[in-house]
């Protein structure tokens, strides 16, 4: 009876189809969240090992940089950036002018940025001044500080 297979090719295809069907029915029909994200092409927001290591190194470097600050600069930096205290209130707490708080914060940020090899984005205060030659030429209406 087993030797009465009319088309061995069709028979093998049917066996393969039956095996695939049994496996499909045996697998769980639920997906994990990571499987769903992967299927939809959504990037996993959790840092990989390399990013986590870099973040740890940056945190250590920041700790060293903060330890190098004067006590008042460290206090101003932590109060402003970590606790979110307004500069005016920091000045009152420390008994100094708000301008001095701004300068201490500026120096603290510059020091930490230098130690972390980062750039500082200015968030307060006046814009950087132009050179005196540029200002004089601009007052005369000459663009870019060059004479024509």
Steps between C-alpha positions, in 0.01 A plus 500: 500500500782738583658419167189624315610868502404632157706821518793496742558872443144595602519258791819668636345846459194386694719356781695827518177699508363284783820542705495878449133513597562302822790728596291810435221370722747407775663847518353760735281756330604792721792729437720667753526878493857482370388261222224741400739798500750307292230399252382860468854635469486707818841554653555378853557806717698311762871576463723225375808394696730745319273799563455402863877476545553842338234650724670353808835644389341842441343487844836418659668785308225737612554392860872572470435837333254601772749400769749743343258794528514748784232434763296805396511411128397144578216628721379742229517232229310241704237749619439635150519189285408217733251664736366756247530792741480842331825697491349785701415261785848345489647849532283572804592167663873558448490872580655601167376687194307328225770606256761316708276192502481522118879527475558209739252287306662594170844403630372176654330398175808589295722296733274193485462531123878517460551189714229311307617630161158656435384844387292730716177644366441846643158518666511844658681831491599724212621369168877491447639839404649565159861611470557878513608512133181324391285736708669810361470377143136400553428849636637640173282257302787284380411130491725238658757742630673557165546823314404526133 
